[in-house]
Amino acid sequence: MRERYGFDLSAPDAAELATKLLAENADCDAHLLHAAVLATRGDNAAALAAAERATALDANSARAQTTLAALLVHAGRLPEGL
């Protein structure tokens, strides 16, 4: 997604850019990007919420399902993540 949106997830302004992107276009990919930025910064609860929103927007997105599963497992919610 970095190639699509043009910024590095670990850049100092990544959270600000992801939030701006959400304001402009709150689609599945924007929520996934926001989730990735949040997870990179260690805000796993917020990242999980963003991944859940992405999955709600596009239940058929393999990327959304995979991201959500990984965050659920990381949160210790193994049965839900598998």
ROLUM-573337 format. One record per residue: residue number from 0; x, y, z of N, C-alpha, C, O, CB in turn. Coordinates in nm, 2 decimals, padded with zeros to 4 digits. Glycine has a CB too. Layout:
ROLUM-573337
(NUM (X Y Z) (X Y Z) (X Y Z) (X Y Z) (X Y Z));
...
//
This chain:
ROLUM-573337
(0 (00.08 -00.12 00.00) (00.00 00.00 00.00) (00.09 00.13 00.00) (00.04 00.23 -00.04) (-00.09 00.00 00.12));
(1 (00.21 00.11 00.04) (00.30 00.23 00.04) (00.31 00.29 -00.10) (00.31 00.41 -00.12) (00.44 00.19 00.10));
(2 (00.32 00.20 -00.20) (00.33 00.24 -00.33) (00.21 00.32 -00.38) (00.22 00.42 -00.45) (00.36 00.12 -00.43));
(3 (00.09 00.27 -00.33) (-00.03 00.33 -00.38) (-00.05 00.47 -00.31) (-00.10 00.56 -00.38) (-00.15 00.24 -00.34));
(4 (-00.02 00.48 -00.18) (-00.05 00.60 -00.11) (00.07 00.69 -00.10) (00.06 00.81 -00.06) (-00.11 00.57 00.02));
(5 (00.19 00.64 -00.12) (00.31 00.73 -00.13) (00.37 00.77 00.00) (00.44 00.87 00.01) (00.28 00.84 -00.20));
(6 (00.36 00.69 00.11) (00.43 00.72 00.23) (00.47 00.59 00.30) (00.41 00.49 00.29) (00.35 00.81 00.32));
(7 (00.57 00.61 00.39) (00.62 00.50 00.47) (00.55 00.49 00.60) (00.52 00.59 00.66) (00.77 00.52 00.49));
(8 (00.51 00.36 00.63) (00.43 00.34 00.75) (00.50 00.39 00.88) (00.44 00.43 00.98) (00.39 00.20 00.77));
(9 (00.63 00.39 00.88) (00.71 00.43 01.00) (00.75 00.57 01.00) (00.82 00.62 01.09) (00.83 00.34 01.02));
(10 (00.71 00.65 00.89) (00.75 00.79 00.89) (00.68 00.87 01.00) (00.57 00.83 01.04) (00.71 00.85 00.75));
(11 (00.75 00.97 01.05) (00.69 01.05 01.16) (00.55 01.10 01.13) (00.47 01.11 01.23) (00.78 01.16 01.19));
(12 (00.52 01.13 01.01) (00.39 01.19 00.98) (00.29 01.09 00.92) (00.19 01.12 00.87) (00.41 01.30 00.88));
(13 (00.32 00.96 00.93) (00.24 00.85 00.88) (00.10 00.85 00.94) (00.00 00.84 00.86) (00.30 00.72 00.90));
(14 (00.09 00.87 01.07) (-00.05 00.87 01.13) (-00.13 00.99 01.08) (-00.25 00.97 01.05) (-00.03 00.87 01.28));
(15 (-00.07 01.10 01.07) (-00.14 01.22 01.02) (-00.18 01.20 00.88) (-00.30 01.23 00.84) (-00.05 01.34 01.03));
(16 (-00.10 01.14 00.79) (-00.13 01.12 00.65) (-00.24 01.01 00.64) (-00.33 01.03 00.56) (-00.01 01.07 00.58));
(17 (-00.24 00.91 00.72) (-00.34 00.81 00.72) (-00.47 00.86 00.76) (-00.58 00.83 00.70) (-00.30 00.69 00.80));
(18 (-00.47 00.95 00.86) (-00.60 01.01 00.91) (-00.66 01.10 00.80) (-00.78 01.11 00.78) (-00.57 01.09 01.04));
(19 (-00.57 01.18 00.74) (-00.61 01.26 00.63) (-00.67 01.18 00.51) (-00.78 01.22 00.46) (-00.49 01.35 00.57));
(20 (-00.61 01.07 00.48) (-00.66 00.98 00.38) (-00.80 00.93 00.41) (-00.89 00.92 00.33) (-00.56 00.87 00.35));
(21 (-00.82 00.89 00.54) (-00.95 00.84 00.58) (-01.06 00.95 00.56) (-01.17 00.92 00.53) (-00.94 00.80 00.73));
(22 (-01.02 01.08 00.59) (-01.12 01.19 00.58) (-01.16 01.21 00.43) (-01.27 01.25 00.40) (-01.06 01.31 00.63));
(23 (-01.06 01.18 00.34) (-01.09 01.20 00.20) (-01.16 01.08 00.14) (-01.24 01.09 00.04) (-00.96 01.22 00.13));
(24 (-01.12 00.96 00.18) (-01.18 00.84 00.12) (-01.17 00.72 00.22) (-01.07 00.65 00.23) (-01.09 00.80 -00.01));
(25 (-01.28 00.70 00.29) (-01.28 00.60 00.39) (-01.32 00.46 00.34) (-01.41 00.40 00.39) (-01.38 00.64 00.50));
(26 (-01.24 00.41 00.24) (-01.27 00.28 00.19) (-01.19 00.18 00.26) (-01.12 00.21 00.36) (-01.23 00.28 00.04));
(27 (-01.20 00.05 00.22) (-01.14 -00.06 00.29) (-00.99 -00.04 00.29) (-00.93 -00.06 00.40) (-01.17 -00.19 00.22));
(28 (-00.93 00.00 00.18) (-00.78 00.01 00.18) (-00.73 00.12 00.27) (-00.63 00.11 00.33) (-00.74 00.04 00.04));
(29 (-00.81 00.23 00.28) (-00.77 00.34 00.37) (-00.77 00.30 00.51) (-00.68 00.33 00.59) (-00.86 00.46 00.35));
(30 (-00.87 00.22 00.55) (-00.88 00.17 00.69) (-00.77 00.07 00.71) (-00.71 00.06 00.82) (-01.01 00.10 00.71));
(31 (-00.73 -00.01 00.61) (-00.62 -00.10 00.63) (-00.49 -00.03 00.65) (-00.40 -00.07 00.73) (-00.61 -00.20 00.51));
(32 (-00.47 00.07 00.57) (-00.35 00.15 00.59) (-00.34 00.22 00.72) (-00.24 00.22 00.79) (-00.34 00.26 00.48));
(33 (-00.45 00.27 00.77) (-00.46 00.33 00.90) (-00.43 00.22 01.01) (-00.35 00.24 01.10) (-00.60 00.39 00.93));
(34 (-00.48 00.10 00.99) (-00.45 -00.01 01.08) (-00.31 -00.04 01.09) (-00.25 -00.06 01.19) (-00.53 -00.13 01.04));
(35 (-00.24 -00.05 00.97) (-00.10 -00.08 00.96) (-00.02 00.03 01.03) (00.08 00.00 01.10) (-00.06 -00.09 00.82));
(36 (-00.05 00.16 01.01) (00.02 00.27 01.08) (00.00 00.25 01.23) (00.10 00.26 01.31) (-00.03 00.40 01.03));
(37 (-00.12 00.23 01.28) (-00.14 00.22 01.42) (-00.07 00.10 01.48) (-00.01 00.11 01.59) (-00.29 00.20 01.45));
(38 (-00.07 -00.01 01.41) (00.00 -00.13 01.46) (00.15 -00.11 01.46) (00.22 -00.15 01.56) (-00.03 -00.25 01.37));
(39 (00.21 -00.04 01.36) (00.35 00.00 01.36) (00.39 00.08 01.48) (00.50 00.07 01.53) (00.38 00.07 01.23));
(40 (00.29 00.16 01.53) (00.32 00.25 01.65) (00.28 00.18 01.78) (00.30 00.24 01.88) (00.24 00.38 01.63));
(41 (00.24 00.05 01.77) (00.21 -00.02 01.89) (00.07 00.00 01.95) (00.04 -00.05 02.06) (00.30 00.02 02.00));
(42 (-00.02 00.07 01.88) (-00.16 00.09 01.92) (-00.24 -00.02 01.86) (-00.32 00.00 01.77) (-00.21 00.23 01.88));
(43 (-00.23 -00.14 01.92) (-00.29 -00.26 01.86) (-00.44 -00.26 01.88) (-00.51 -00.31 01.79) (-00.23 -00.38 01.93));
(44 (-00.50 -00.20 01.98) (-00.64 -00.20 02.00) (-00.70 -00.11 01.89) (-00.80 -00.15 01.83) (-00.68 -00.14 02.14));
(45 (-00.64 00.00 01.86) (-00.70 00.09 01.76) (-00.67 00.03 01.62) (-00.76 00.04 01.53) (-00.63 00.23 01.76));
(46 (-00.56 -00.04 01.60) (-00.53 -00.11 01.47) (-00.64 -00.22 01.45) (-00.68 -00.23 01.34) (-00.39 -00.17 01.47));
(47 (-00.67 -00.29 01.55) (-00.77 -00.39 01.54) (-00.91 -00.34 01.50) (-00.98 -00.39 01.42) (-00.78 -00.47 01.67));
(48 (-00.94 -00.23 01.56) (-01.07 -00.16 01.53) (-01.07 -00.11 01.38) (-01.17 -00.12 01.32) (-01.10 -00.04 01.62));
(49 (-00.96 -00.06 01.34) (-00.95 -00.01 01.20) (-00.96 -00.13 01.10) (-01.03 -00.12 01.00) (-00.82 00.06 01.18));
(50 (-00.90 -00.24 01.14) (-00.91 -00.36 01.05) (-01.05 -00.42 01.05) (-01.09 -00.47 00.95) (-00.81 -00.47 01.10));
(51 (-01.12 -00.41 01.16) (-01.26 -00.46 01.17) (-01.34 -00.37 01.08) (-01.43 -00.42 01.01) (-01.31 -00.45 01.31));
(52 (-01.32 -00.24 01.08) (-01.40 -00.15 00.99) (-01.37 -00.18 00.84) (-01.46 -00.18 00.76) (-01.36 00.00 01.02));
(53 (-01.24 -00.21 00.81) (-01.20 -00.24 00.67) (-01.28 -00.37 00.63) (-01.33 -00.38 00.52) (-01.05 -00.26 00.66));
(54 (-01.28 -00.47 00.72) (-01.35 -00.59 00.69) (-01.50 -00.57 00.67) (-01.56 -00.64 00.59) (-01.32 -00.70 00.79));
(55 (-01.55 -00.49 00.75) (-01.70 -00.46 00.74) (-01.73 -00.39 00.61) (-01.83 -00.41 00.55) (-01.74 -00.37 00.85));
(56 (-01.64 -00.31 00.56) (-01.66 -00.24 00.43) (-01.64 -00.33 00.31) (-01.71 -00.32 00.21) (-01.56 -00.12 00.42));
(57 (-01.55 -00.43 00.32) (-01.53 -00.53 00.21) (-01.50 -00.66 00.27) (-01.38 -00.70 00.29) (-01.41 -00.48 00.12));
(58 (-01.60 -00.74 00.30) (-01.59 -00.87 00.36) (-01.51 -00.97 00.27) (-01.47 -01.07 00.32) (-01.72 -00.93 00.40));
(59 (-01.50 -00.94 00.14) (-01.44 -01.03 00.05) (-01.29 -00.99 00.03) (-01.22 -01.06 -00.05) (-01.51 -01.03 -00.09));
(60 (-01.24 -00.89 00.09) (-01.10 -00.85 00.08) (-01.01 -00.95 00.15) (-01.02 -00.96 00.27) (-01.08 -00.71 00.13));
(61 (-00.93 -01.02 00.08) (-00.83 -01.11 00.14) (-00.73 -01.03 00.23) (-00.69 -01.08 00.33) (-00.76 -01.19 00.03));
(62 (-00.69 -00.92 00.18) (-00.60 -00.83 00.26) (-00.66 -00.79 00.39) (-00.60 -00.80 00.50) (-00.56 -00.71 00.18));
(63 (-00.79 -00.75 00.39) (-00.86 -00.72 00.51) (-00.88 -00.83 00.61) (-00.85 -00.82 00.73) (-01.00 -00.66 00.48));
(64 (-00.91 -00.95 00.55) (-00.93 -01.07 00.63) (-00.80 -01.11 00.70) (-00.79 -01.15 00.81) (-00.99 -01.18 00.55));
(65 (-00.69 -01.11 00.62) (-00.56 -01.15 00.67) (-00.51 -01.05 00.78) (-00.45 -01.09 00.88) (-00.46 -01.15 00.56));
(66 (-00.53 -00.92 00.75) (-00.48 -00.82 00.85) (-00.56 -00.84 00.98) (-00.50 -00.84 01.09) (-00.50 -00.68 00.80));
(67 (-00.69 -00.86 00.97) (-00.77 -00.87 01.09) (-00.73 -01.00 01.16) (-00.72 -01.00 01.29) (-00.92 -00.88 01.05));
(68 (-00.71 -01.11 01.09) (-00.67 -01.23 01.16) (-00.54 -01.22 01.23) (-00.52 -01.26 01.34) (-00.66 -01.35 01.05));
(69 (-00.44 -01.15 01.17) (-00.31 -01.13 01.23) (-00.32 -01.05 01.36) (-00.26 -01.08 01.46) (-00.21 -01.07 01.13));
(70 (-00.40 -00.94 01.35) (-00.42 -00.86 01.47) (-00.50 -00.93 01.58) (-00.47 -00.91 01.70) (-00.49 -00.73 01.43));
(71 (-00.59 -01.01 01.55) (-00.66 -01.09 01.65) (-00.57 -01.19 01.72) (-00.57 -01.20 01.84) (-00.78 -01.16 01.58));
(72 (-00.49 -01.26 01.64) (-00.39 -01.35 01.70) (-00.30 -01.27 01.79) (-00.27 -01.32 01.90) (-00.32 -01.43 01.59));
(73 (-00.25 -01.16 01.74) (-00.15 -01.08 01.82) (-00.22 -01.04 01.95) (-00.15 -01.02 02.05) (-00.11 -00.96 01.74));
(74 (-00.35 -01.01 01.95) (-00.42 -00.97 02.07) (-00.46 -01.08 02.16) (-00.52 -01.06 02.27) (-00.55 -00.90 02.03));
(75 (-00.42 -01.20 02.12) (-00.44 -01.32 02.21) (-00.58 -01.38 02.18) (-00.63 -01.46 02.26) (-00.43 -01.28 02.35));
(76 (-00.65 -01.34 02.08) (-00.78 -01.39 02.04) (-00.77 -01.50 01.93) (-00.82 -01.48 01.83) (-00.87 -01.28 02.00));
(77 (-00.69 -01.60 01.97) (-00.65 -01.70 01.87) (-00.77 -01.77 01.80) (-00.77 -01.78 01.68) (-00.57 -01.81 01.94));
(78 (-00.88 -01.81 01.87) (-00.99 -01.88 01.80) (-01.05 -01.79 01.70) (-01.09 -01.84 01.59) (-01.09 -01.92 01.90));
(79 (-01.06 -01.66 01.73) (-01.12 -01.57 01.63) (-01.03 -01.54 01.51) (-01.08 -01.52 01.40) (-01.16 -01.43 01.70));
(80 (-00.90 -01.54 01.54) (-00.80 -01.51 01.43) (-00.78 -01.63 01.34) (-00.73 -01.61 01.23) (-00.68 -01.48 01.50));
(81 (-00.82 -01.75 01.38) (-00.80 -01.86 01.29) (-00.93 -01.90 01.23) (-00.93 -01.99 01.15) (-00.75 -01.98 01.37));
//
